[in-house]
Amino acid sequence: MLDMLSRILFFISGCALLPVMVALLVLAGWMLLVLGGLCREAWTRFALRRAIGDRLNDLHGSDPRAAAQHVADRAAPLASGGFIPRYLRACWIRPAAAHVASHVVDEIELEMARSVAGLSTIARLGPMLGLAGTLIPLGPGLVSLSRGDVAGLAGQLVVAFSTTIVGLLIGMAAFSCAHIRRGWYARDLATILFLEQVRAGEEAMRT
């Protein structure tokens, strides 16, 4: 009975190796796209900084309305200029009711959270798959060793080490991207919340 259960578990683990390797390749390809998107986002933010000059710092100054209008106008040619121009276009250039502005801010915050949460999930999933890809080939490798098949053992070890390295690289890349985006989005959200308080205060004064 115990021998039969061991054979069943050995068969299941052997069948899981191919899905694990495919998943690692898919995640590796996806991370390449994420890294490309991160570089594009970094360049867009740099271009936005150059376009608006130092006026972004004036958003925290004594006349945030004029600074916000300037930032929104200069950022208009940048279709994906970031969350701050998106908020300014939606809530400052066009008059927006309080509930509409609140909805825009909530949508931006949810989009930020989804972006970081996805990367955090991959940062954990990559090393887990790498560990699975490391342990699964060791069973057949030990069987090959017991039969004196050193070449078979070497082949299994190559698969094990390769999946480990790929899984760790995926985890490190995802963790780094999540850390960078978390810093960007924290600064953007602080500015957006400040501007929303200013906008709400001006609307209250008008009414």
C-alpha positions in Angstrom: 0.0 0.0 0.0 2.8 2.4 1.0 4.7 1.5 -2.1 1.7 2.2 -4.3 1.1 5.6 -2.7 4.7 6.5 -3.2 4.5 5.6 -6.9 1.3 7.7 -7.3 3.0 10.7 -5.6 6.1 10.2 -7.7 4.0 10.1 -10.9 2.1 13.3 -9.9 5.3 15.2 -9.1 6.8 14.1 -12.4 3.7 15.3 -14.3 4.0 18.7 -12.5 7.5 19.4 -13.9 6.3 20.5 -17.4 3.6 22.9 -16.1 6.1 24.4 -13.7 8.7 25.0 -16.4 6.0 26.4 -18.7 4.8 28.7 -16.0 8.3 29.9 -15.3 8.8 30.7 -19.0 5.5 32.6 -19.1 6.4 34.6 -16.0 9.9 35.3 -17.5 8.4 36.7 -20.7 5.8 38.7 -18.7 8.6 40.2 -16.6 10.4 41.3 -19.7 7.3 43.2 -20.7 7.0 44.7 -17.2 10.6 45.8 -17.3 10.0 47.4 -20.7 6.9 49.1 -19.4 8.8 50.3 -16.3 11.5 51.9 -18.5 8.8 53.5 -20.6 7.0 54.9 -17.5 10.4 56.2 -16.2 11.0 58.0 -19.5 7.5 59.4 -19.5 8.0 60.7 -16.0 11.3 62.2 -17.0 9.7 63.8 -20.0 6.9 65.2 -17.9 9.4 66.7 -15.5 11.2 68.4 -18.3 7.9 69.6 -19.8 6.6 71.2 -16.7 9.9 72.3 -15.2 9.7 73.3 -11.6 6.0 74.0 -11.6 5.3 70.6 -10.1 6.9 71.8 -6.9 4.6 74.9 -7.0 1.6 72.5 -6.6 2.5 72.7 -2.9 2.9 76.5 -3.0 0.7 79.5 -2.4 -1.1 79.3 -5.8 -1.7 75.7 -6.6 -4.5 76.5 -9.0 -2.2 78.3 -11.5 0.4 75.6 -11.1 -2.1 72.9 -11.7 -3.4 74.6 -14.8 0.2 74.9 -16.1 1.0 71.3 -15.3 -2.1 70.0 -17.0 -1.6 72.2 -20.1 2.1 71.1 -20.5 1.3 67.4 -19.8 -1.6 67.3 -22.3 0.6 66.2 -25.3 1.8 63.2 -23.2 -1.0 60.7 -23.5 0.3 58.6 -20.6 1.9 61.3 -18.6 1.1 59.7 -15.3 -1.5 59.8 -12.6 -1.1 63.5 -11.7 -1.9 64.9 -15.2 -4.7 62.4 -15.5 -6.3 63.7 -12.3 -5.7 67.3 -13.3 -7.4 66.8 -16.7 -10.4 65.0 -15.0 -10.9 67.3 -12.0 -9.2 70.7 -12.6 -9.5 71.6 -16.3 -13.1 70.6 -16.4 -15.4 71.4 -13.4 -16.1 68.2 -11.5 -18.6 67.5 -8.8 -17.3 66.3 -5.5 -18.5 62.7 -6.0 -17.0 62.6 -9.5 -13.6 63.8 -8.2 -13.8 61.4 -5.4 -14.5 58.6 -7.8 -11.5 59.6 -10.0 -9.2 59.6 -7.0 -10.5 56.2 -5.9 -10.0 54.7 -9.4 -6.4 56.0 -9.5 -5.7 54.6 -6.0 -7.1 51.2 -7.0 -5.1 51.2 -10.2 -2.0 51.9 -8.3 -2.8 49.1 -5.8 -3.5 46.6 -8.5 -0.2 47.4 -10.3 1.9 46.9 -7.1 -0.1 43.9 -5.9 0.4 42.1 -9.2 4.1 42.5 -9.0 4.2 41.5 -5.3 2.4 38.3 -6.2 4.9 37.5 -8.9 7.8 38.3 -6.6 6.5 35.5 -4.3 5.3 33.1 -7.1 8.6 33.1 -9.0 10.8 31.7 -6.3 8.0 29.2 -5.3 7.9 27.8 -8.8 11.7 27.8 -8.9 11.8 25.7 -5.8 9.2 23.3 -7.2 11.3 23.0 -10.4 14.3 22.3 -8.2 12.8 19.5 -6.1 10.8 17.7 -8.7 13.8 16.6 -10.9 15.7 15.3 -7.8 13.5 12.2 -7.5 14.3 11.0 -11.1 17.8 12.1 -10.6 18.3 9.9 -7.5 16.7 7.0 -9.4 19.2 7.5 -12.2 22.0 7.6 -9.7 20.9 4.3 -8.1 21.0 2.7 -11.6 24.5 4.1 -12.2 23.2 6.5 -14.9 25.4 9.6 -14.1 24.4 11.3 -17.4 20.7 11.1 -16.4 21.5 12.5 -13.0 23.4 15.4 -14.6 20.5 16.2 -16.9 18.1 16.3 -14.0 20.4 18.5 -12.0 20.7 20.9 -14.9 16.9 21.2 -15.0 16.8 21.7 -11.2 19.5 24.5 -11.1 18.0 26.2 -14.2 14.6 26.5 -12.8 16.0 27.7 -9.5 17.9 30.5 -11.2 15.0 31.6 -13.4 12.6 31.6 -10.4 15.0 33.7 -8.4 15.5 36.2 -11.2 11.8 36.5 -11.7 11.3 37.2 -8.0 14.1 39.8 -7.8 12.9 41.6 -10.9 9.3 41.7 -9.7 10.3 42.8 -6.2 12.5 45.6 -7.6 9.7 46.8 -10.0 7.2 46.8 -7.2 9.5 48.7 -4.9 10.2 51.4 -7.6 6.5 51.7 -8.5 5.4 51.9 -4.9 7.7 54.9 -4.3 6.4 56.6 -7.5 2.8 56.0 -6.7 3.2 57.1 -3.0 4.5 60.5 -4.1 1.8 60.8 -6.8 -1.0 59.9 -4.4 0.2 62.4 -1.8 0.2 65.2 -4.4 -3.2 64.1 -5.7 -4.8 64.1 -2.3 -3.3 67.5 -1.5 -4.7 68.9 -4.8 -8.1 67.4 -4.1 -8.2 69.1 -0.7 -7.3 72.4 -2.4 -9.9 71.9 -5.1 -12.6 70.9 -2.6 -11.8 74.0 -0.5 -12.1 76.3 -3.5 -15.5 74.7 -4.5 -16.7 75.2 -0.9 -15.7 78.9 -1.0 -17.6 79.4 -4.3 -20.7 77.9 -2.9 
